Amino acid sequence: MMKNRWFRPWGWFYYPISWQGALLVLLLLAFCIQVFIAVDSRSHSVSDTLYGIFPYIVPAILSLLWIADKTSKE
């Protein structure tokens, strides 16, 4: 069992309360921005961009939410 918490629940979301949680959020943001830039540079429309980023961004955010849920309990 974890001794320190990384996240604290806030409604349906979580916010980081440790450096590990903050690092995880920053890595997720960097990944999402990189995916958006790579997909958008080859897209012809907004829908192309949305369809292109969906398979990367949604699982990444769901993974972060799962980790935040598991590391928010004492």
C-alpha positions as CSV (number, residue, x, y, z in Angstrom):
1,M,0.0,0.0,0.0
2,M,1.2,3.5,-0.8
3,K,2.2,5.7,2.2
4,N,1.8,9.0,0.4
5,R,-0.9,10.2,-1.9
6,W,-0.2,11.6,-5.3
7,F,-3.6,13.1,-6.0
8,R,-6.7,14.4,-4.1
9,P,-10.2,13.9,-5.5
10,W,-12.1,17.0,-6.5
11,G,-15.5,16.1,-7.8
12,W,-15.0,13.8,-10.8
13,F,-11.5,15.0,-11.3
14,Y,-8.2,14.8,-9.3
15,Y,-5.5,17.3,-8.7
16,P,-1.9,16.5,-7.9
17,I,-0.7,17.1,-4.3
18,S,2.8,15.6,-4.7
19,W,5.7,16.0,-7.1
20,Q,5.0,12.6,-8.6
21,G,1.4,13.6,-9.4
22,A,2.5,16.9,-10.9
23,L,5.2,15.2,-13.0
24,L,2.6,12.7,-14.3
25,V,0.3,15.6,-15.3
26,L,3.1,17.5,-17.0
27,L,4.1,14.4,-18.9
28,L,0.5,13.8,-20.0
29,L,0.2,17.4,-21.2
30,A,3.5,17.2,-23.1
31,F,2.3,13.9,-24.8
32,C,-1.1,15.4,-25.7
33,I,0.5,18.6,-27.2
34,Q,3.0,16.5,-29.2
35,V,0.3,14.3,-30.5
36,F,-1.9,17.3,-31.4
37,I,1.0,19.0,-33.3
38,A,1.9,15.8,-35.2
39,V,-1.6,14.9,-36.2
40,D,-2.6,18.5,-37.0
41,S,0.3,19.0,-39.3
42,R,-1.0,16.2,-41.6
43,S,-4.7,17.0,-41.3
44,H,-6.9,18.7,-43.8
45,S,-9.8,19.6,-41.5
46,V,-10.8,19.9,-37.9
47,S,-12.6,16.6,-38.0
48,D,-9.3,15.0,-39.4
49,T,-7.5,16.3,-36.4
50,L,-10.1,15.2,-33.9
51,Y,-10.3,11.7,-35.4
52,G,-6.5,11.6,-35.4
53,I,-5.9,12.6,-31.8
54,F,-8.8,10.6,-30.3
55,P,-7.0,7.2,-30.2
56,Y,-4.1,8.7,-28.4
57,I,-5.5,11.3,-26.1
58,V,-8.5,9.5,-24.7
59,P,-6.5,6.4,-23.5
60,A,-3.8,8.7,-22.0
61,I,-6.4,10.7,-20.0
62,L,-8.2,7.5,-18.9
63,S,-4.9,6.1,-17.8
64,L,-4.1,9.2,-15.8
65,L,-7.6,9.1,-14.2
66,W,-7.0,5.4,-13.2
67,I,-3.6,6.2,-11.7
68,A,-5.0,9.2,-9.9
69,D,-7.8,7.1,-8.5
70,K,-5.4,4.4,-7.3
71,T,-3.0,6.9,-5.7
72,S,-5.6,9.2,-4.0
73,K,-6.6,6.7,-1.4
74,E,-4.7,6.4,1.9
